[in-house]
Amino acid sequence: MQPNHYTITRQGAEVLKQLVAFVSQDVFDERRHDGAIAKSTAFLKVIGDARGVLEQIGAYDFDNEEDDDLPPYTFWWEGPFDLPTNEIEHALASETEGRPGLVFKRVQVNTALPSGYFADLQFAIDEAQGKICTLISIPIDRTELNLGPNWYDIGENLETTIELIVDGIETHPTWVQYFQAQA
């Protein structure tokens, strides 16, 4: 299964914003007959398109805030990444045992806490049944809390389903209280 979409981290969006800002200010692709340098119409369109994409993904939403101003329980995720068989958590492997044709993936769930990393979301995709089996592993102190495995219907698409699961973690009262205590 080839993904038909891409994801970007907040750090990645910041790097692209800096690149677009630099190109907008300091890069020129045209020399006029009087010797002046300028940006061509085509180049300005490319810069405008890049800004538009960054605006669409919300890359400018926090420009007037410092990282310290973000709520400590803001989550975002990276992936999905392939999950090698030897890295599948036992509970997920047991739950999905005997089901043919499953594809195993993982996403990394991040937060604005100083560590940045919050959890691994491992999952098995059963395309034939339109289901996803998830296991969330959250390191807390010197142990690991595993939530799941749980089966869900794959909604509109895989990305939307993952977003709903991550949003469910973020808005669960246990984590809201936990992160408020950490702040």
N, C-alpha and C positions, 0 to 999 in steps of 0.2 A: 504494500500500500504506500503510495507516494503522497505526501501531504501537498495540498494545493494552496497552502497558506504559510506564512512565516510569522514568527513571534519575535519580539524585541524586548530586551530588558530596559529598565529605566536608564541604566548606565549606558547601554548601547544608543538609546535615543539621545542622551546628552552628548555623546561623542559625535553623532550625526548633526545635532544642532550646532555644535562648535565648528564642524566642517562647513556647513552651509553658511554660517556667519562669516567664517574666514574667506570662503570663496566669494561671498557677496561683497565683501569689503576690499580684499586685496588681490583678487585674481581677475585678469582681463584677457580677452581673447581676440582683440581687434586693435589695430593701429590705424588711426585716421590719416588722411592725406597731410594734415598739418603737424603730424608727429605725435599727437595726443593718443593716449591709450584709452580703450573703452570696452564695454561689454556689448556683444552683438545681441540682437533681438532673440535669436535662438538660445543663446547662453542665459539671458535673463528669464526666458521661459523655463529652462531646465531648473534654474534656481527657484523660481516661483513654484514649479511642480514639487520640488523637494520640500519646500516649506509647507505646501499644502498637505503632503503626506504626513509630515511631522505634526501638523495641526490636527489632522484626522485621528491620529493615535493618541492625542492628548499630551504630546511632548512639551508643550508650552504651558500646560495647566498649572504647574508648580513653580514657574519662573520667579515669582515674587515671594517665594517661601524658601526658607532654609530647610535642610533635611531634618533639623531639630524641630521644625514646626509641624512636621507630618505626624498624624496620629500613629502611635507605636504599633497599632494593629492593622496597618495597611498591608495587604498582601498582593503579590504578583507572582507569576509562575514562568518558568523557562522550560522549553521542550515542546513536544514530547521527544524523548530520546529512546533509542532501542535499549531493551533490557536484556542483557545476556542471561542465559539459563542459570548459570551458577550464582547470579546475584538476586534471583527471585526469592523473596521472603517465604519462609516455610508455610505460613498461614495461607498466603495467596496460592502457592503451589498446590497445597492440599485441597483447597476449595475448587480449583480449576482442573484437578487431575482427571484424566479420562475424557476431556473434551477435545476433540480434534480441531485443528486449524486455528488455534488461538494465536494472537499476536500480542507479545508482551512489550510494554513501554513503561516509561517513567517520566515524571515531571518533577522539577525542583521548585518547591514553594518557598518564596522569600518574603521577608518583612523588613520594615524600617528600623527594627531594633539594631543595635550596634553590630551584632554578629551577621546580620543580613539573611542568613539561612534559617529556615524554620522547619521544613519537613520534606520528606520524599513521598510522592504519591506514585505508587506502583499500580499498574493495572493491566488486565488482560482484556483484549477486545475479541468478542465473539461476533464477527460480522454476520454470520448466517442467522443468528438469533436477534441481532440488533441490540446486544447487551454489552455492558462493561462491568468487570469485577474490579473493585478498587481496594487498596490497602494503604492507609496513611501511616507513616512512621515518623513520630515526633520525638527527637531527643530532648529529654528534660533532665537537668542535672547529670547524673551518671547512669541514667537508665534510658529506656526508649519506650514510648507509649505507642502501641499499634491500635489503630481504629479500623475495624473491618476484619475480614473481607466483607464487602457489601456489593450486591448486584444492582445495577441501574439500567434503565433503558437508555440507549444512545438517542439523544434528542435530535434536534435539527442537524447537528453535525458533531464530530468529536470535540472540536474546540469549544463549542458552546457547552457541551456536557462537562468538560473539565472546568470551565469557568464557573459553572453552577456549583460544582463540588468544592472548588477553592473558596468561592463566596460563602458557601455553607460553613466552612471552617472559620472564615473571618468573622462571620456574624453570630457564631455560636456563643451564647452567654459565658460559657466557661472560659473561652479565649479572650473575650472582651475584658472580663474581670482580671484574668491572668496578666494581660498586657498592660492594663491600667496600673496594676500593682508594680510592674517592672519599670514603668515610666518615671 
